[in-house]
Amino acid sequence: MHHTAMKRNGSKLDSAPEGNEIRELKLSDFDDGFLATLGNLSSTDELSPEEGRKILKRLGRTSPYHVLVAVTGGQVVGATTLLVEQKFIHNGGLVGHIEDVTVRKGYEGRGLGGSLVTAAVRLAEELGCYKVILDCKEGLVGFYEGLGFRKHDVGMRRDLKQGPVRIRS
């Protein structure tokens, strides 16, 4: 089977299911389905494509964030974020946090989610992370185990009164 490579500054990190591409998010993706894809996780109704582009530009300046997208036929149909955390422990090592793995409705079961996670892990390796962690719902444990993850620790959450912050530049 022929695969399309993930692109990050021209280097090959991972392959995607045939007819798909895995690469980092770009500004034009906000007009090509990125927000609709995130809508599979949570409402994005309040965020305009222009506000999304402002967020991406800000991330590009601070850059522990790497947003990866799966593209089919020019449309973004999957996404995840790799956040790279600088530690003081482990000799100042780096830890990759995988967040917000999603595939748009109608595109599930094609290997895109697994390809996105695998690409995020490979990117974390390339960036020098000594481990990659993620939180998931109990029903997704088997999916992530199939990608080489194992259950470790306990995820905790505390909701705060403040709602989502609107990004302004």
VMD Tcl script that draws the C-alpha trace (Angstrom):
set ca {
  {0.00 0.00 0.00}
  {1.31 3.50 -0.86}
  {1.37 6.07 1.95}
  {1.74 9.86 2.09}
  {4.43 11.01 4.51}
  {3.94 13.39 7.42}
  {5.61 16.70 6.71}
  {7.55 18.74 9.24}
  {10.08 21.05 7.67}
  {10.50 18.48 4.90}
  {11.40 15.55 7.17}
  {9.48 12.29 7.13}
  {8.11 11.35 10.57}
  {5.27 8.97 9.85}
  {2.99 7.62 7.18}
  {-0.73 8.15 6.90}
  {-3.44 5.92 5.44}
  {-3.47 5.98 1.65}
  {-4.78 9.21 0.19}
  {-4.13 11.16 3.39}
  {-1.44 13.49 4.68}
  {-0.36 14.15 8.26}
  {1.37 17.52 8.77}
  {1.53 20.50 11.07}
  {-1.38 22.94 11.04}
  {-1.16 25.95 8.73}
  {-3.19 29.16 8.53}
  {-5.25 28.07 5.51}
  {-6.55 25.02 7.44}
  {-8.95 27.32 9.30}
  {-10.80 27.68 5.99}
  {-10.52 23.97 5.19}
  {-12.34 22.24 8.03}
  {-10.02 22.49 11.07}
  {-12.65 24.09 13.34}
  {-15.33 21.62 12.15}
  {-12.95 18.78 13.01}
  {-12.36 20.17 16.52}
  {-16.13 20.41 16.85}
  {-16.11 16.63 17.27}
  {-14.42 17.22 20.67}
  {-16.17 20.34 21.89}
  {-18.07 23.32 20.52}
  {-16.02 25.70 18.40}
  {-19.01 27.88 17.50}
  {-17.59 30.94 19.28}
  {-14.22 30.87 17.51}
  {-13.96 32.38 14.05}
  {-11.36 31.24 11.51}
  {-9.63 34.63 11.89}
  {-9.41 34.20 15.69}
  {-8.05 30.70 15.12}
  {-5.36 32.07 12.82}
  {-4.41 34.61 15.54}
  {-4.02 31.76 18.03}
  {-1.84 29.79 15.61}
  {0.38 32.84 14.98}
  {0.77 33.31 18.74}
  {1.64 29.60 19.15}
  {4.29 29.98 16.45}
  {5.99 32.65 18.56}
  {5.94 30.65 21.82}
  {6.22 27.19 20.27}
  {6.06 24.42 22.81}
  {2.88 23.64 20.82}
  {2.76 21.51 17.70}
  {-0.68 21.09 16.14}
  {-0.83 18.18 13.71}
  {-3.63 17.67 11.20}
  {-4.78 14.85 8.95}
  {-5.83 16.09 5.52}
  {-7.97 14.23 2.98}
  {-8.90 15.81 -0.34}
  {-7.69 19.22 0.86}
  {-9.91 19.10 3.97}
  {-8.72 18.77 7.57}
  {-10.41 15.65 8.95}
  {-8.28 14.92 12.02}
  {-6.14 16.78 14.53}
  {-4.05 16.50 17.67}
  {-1.73 18.72 19.67}
  {1.69 17.87 21.07}
  {2.67 20.15 23.95}
  {6.35 19.92 24.90}
  {7.02 20.63 28.58}
  {10.46 21.62 29.87}
  {11.24 19.83 33.15}
  {13.69 20.67 35.91}
  {13.78 17.01 36.95}
  {15.27 14.27 34.74}
  {18.26 16.51 33.97}
  {16.04 19.19 32.46}
  {14.44 16.72 30.09}
  {11.40 17.29 27.89}
  {8.01 15.59 28.18}
  {5.50 15.42 25.34}
  {1.80 15.77 26.22}
  {-0.63 14.60 23.53}
  {-3.95 16.44 23.70}
  {-7.20 16.76 21.76}
  {-6.93 13.77 19.43}
  {-9.94 13.92 17.13}
  {-11.20 12.66 13.78}
  {-14.16 14.31 12.11}
  {-17.43 12.38 12.05}
  {-17.61 10.21 8.95}
  {-13.84 9.71 8.78}
  {-13.47 7.39 11.78}
  {-12.09 3.88 11.33}
  {-9.66 4.84 8.56}
  {-6.52 4.84 10.72}
  {-6.29 8.62 10.94}
  {-6.42 8.84 14.75}
  {-3.70 6.25 15.13}
  {-1.59 7.97 12.46}
  {-1.94 11.32 14.25}
  {-0.91 9.84 17.61}
  {2.01 7.96 16.02}
  {3.13 11.16 14.27}
  {2.95 13.09 17.57}
  {5.06 10.41 19.29}
  {7.63 10.49 16.48}
  {7.74 14.30 16.63}
  {8.26 14.13 20.42}
  {11.17 11.72 19.81}
  {12.63 14.07 17.20}
  {12.37 16.99 19.64}
  {14.20 15.00 22.34}
  {11.38 14.11 24.73}
  {12.15 11.26 27.16}
  {8.47 10.30 27.45}
  {5.05 11.05 25.97}
  {1.89 11.06 28.07}
  {-1.81 11.53 27.43}
  {-5.13 11.28 29.23}
  {-8.06 9.41 27.74}
  {-11.48 8.10 28.58}
  {-11.65 4.53 29.88}
  {-13.27 3.35 26.64}
  {-10.20 4.44 24.64}
  {-7.58 2.62 26.73}
  {-7.43 -0.31 24.29}
  {-6.96 2.05 21.33}
  {-3.98 3.72 22.97}
  {-2.54 0.43 24.22}
  {-2.56 -0.69 20.61}
  {-0.33 2.31 19.85}
  {2.20 1.35 22.52}
  {0.88 3.28 25.52}
  {0.24 1.73 28.93}
  {-1.94 2.75 31.86}
  {0.09 4.79 34.34}
  {-0.92 7.00 37.26}
  {-4.39 8.52 37.65}
  {-5.73 11.52 35.75}
  {-7.36 14.19 37.90}
  {-9.40 17.25 36.98}
  {-10.72 20.32 38.73}
  {-13.06 22.64 36.84}
  {-12.59 26.36 37.47}
  {-15.26 29.06 37.48}
  {-13.67 31.03 34.66}
  {-14.88 30.00 31.24}
  {-12.80 29.76 28.08}
  {-10.63 32.80 27.45}
  {-11.27 34.61 24.18}
  {-8.05 35.28 22.28}
  {-7.47 38.87 21.21}
  {-4.36 40.32 19.59}
}
mol new
graphics top color blue
foreach p $ca { graphics top sphere $p radius 0.5 }
foreach p [lrange $ca 0 end-1] q [lrange $ca 1 end] { graphics top cylinder $p $q radius 0.2 }
display resetview
